[in-house]
Structures are given as C-alpha cells and as structure tokens.
Amino acid sequence: TMLSQRARIEGIDAMINFGLKIDRQKALILIDEIVKEYGSNSPKHYNYFIRRLNELEKFSISFIDQVRYIAAAVMAYHAQKIKLIKIYDDVISCLEKLKENSIKTAIITDGIPIKQYEKILRLDIDDLIDLVVISDEIGIRKPNPKLFSYCLHKFNVKGHETIYVGDNIFYTTVIDDYVR
C-alpha cells in the first residue's frame, strides 16, 4: 500500500540519518527490489537490505551497526504508519449506525493477520465489526470469489443482499460479476 511504501522510505531515511553511508536513491531502489522479491508483507525487508549491502554490494557494516540501522528503520517505519493511518471522519458514525440497526459488517483484507489486526485496533473499530476475514488465515486471496463467498456463508446471506465497499475497482468488479 501507499502507506507502507511511505513508511519504508522513512525507514531508509532513518538508517541514513543514523550513519549508513549510501546514496538515498540507490537505497530506495534496493528496498523496492527486496519488496518485490519477498512481498510487501515480509517483516524482514530491512534485514535483507543490510544483508544484501554486506554480501553483494561489499559494504562492511559491523554487526552492532546492522542492528542499530535495522532498529532505527523499524522504529521509523512504525512511527510513520501510526502517523499516516487515518479513518475518514464519517466511517465511525456509519459503523455505529449499522450496528445500532443490527446490520452485520465485515472486513475482508489480504495480508498477515497481525499487521491487519494492528490496523483495525489502531483505528479503534474492532468493536464495530462483526467479522474480520484475513486472506492469510483461510488461504484465499482477493479477488478470488471464494473469499467473498466465505463471508456470505458466515453471515448466511446471498450476494444480492449485501453491499461491498472496496478500495480497488478491479476487486469490486470481480465481486459485482460474481454476485449477479
């Protein structure tokens, strides 16, 4: 996501600020390469980054400096994510109204469960959501219609009885085609 990408950049900047001698643009290209290889949800991007610098780029970063740089990057990454994660002003009141009217709600998301629940808890919406479905928990990723079918089954409803709100037009189109 854009949020994670911005947070990763903050992590790289933190390493440079703590003394890592590398051209920022080169570092950003390298971290992007690592994210593409290991996926955006890997918890070890910065570890791979430092390892790659030492092994392939012939840097000689001491163990203690490796740990310092990685810690600085992780701290900056999380600080940026906390700063940037926001919920639209009307979402909480909307979710509260839905709950008051006994309308069931679900979140369907891809990713690592701990990271996804962290976002839900930070946004303080966990009590307003009836069902959280994280693709990695059930082994199906969006836009596979089986993921959405799973939610329909959990709520014992038909597709035409639901509303899907998403942030990716491709997923929304797939679901729209599926529930017809």
SULZISUL-V562696 format. One line per field, one symbol per residue. phi: phi as a letter, one per 30 degrees, with the letter a starting at -180 (. if undefined). psi: psi as a letter, one per 20 degrees, with the letter a starting at -180 (. if undefined). burial: I if it has 24 or more other ideal C-beta (glycine too) atoms within 12 Angstrom, else O. A space follows every 50 residues. Layout:
BEGIN
phi = ???
psi = ???
burial = ???
END
This chain:
BEGIN
phi = .ddddddddeddddddddjdcadedddddddddddddcidcddceddded eddddccidbddeddeddddddddddeddddddddbceecdddddddede chcdbbccbdkdeddddedddddhcedccdbccceddcibcdceedddde dedechbcedcbbccbcbeddddddedddd
psi = rhghghhhghgghggghjjpnqpgggghgghgggghgiqijpjkghghgg ghggghikrmprghhgggggggggggghgggghhpqqqhigghghggggh jkpqqqpoqqapgggghgggghiljhiiphppopghhikpqqkphhghhg ggghilrqhijrppprjohggggggghgi.
burial = OOOIOOIIIIIIIIIIOIOIOIOOOOIIOIIOOIIOOOOOIOOOIIIIII OIIOOOOOOOIOOOOIOOIIOIIIOIIIOIIOOOIOOOOOOOOOIOOOOO OOOOIIIIIIIOOOIIOOIIOOIOIOOIIOIIIIIOOIOOIIIOIOIIII IIOOOOOOOOOIOIOOOOOOIOOIIOOIOO
END
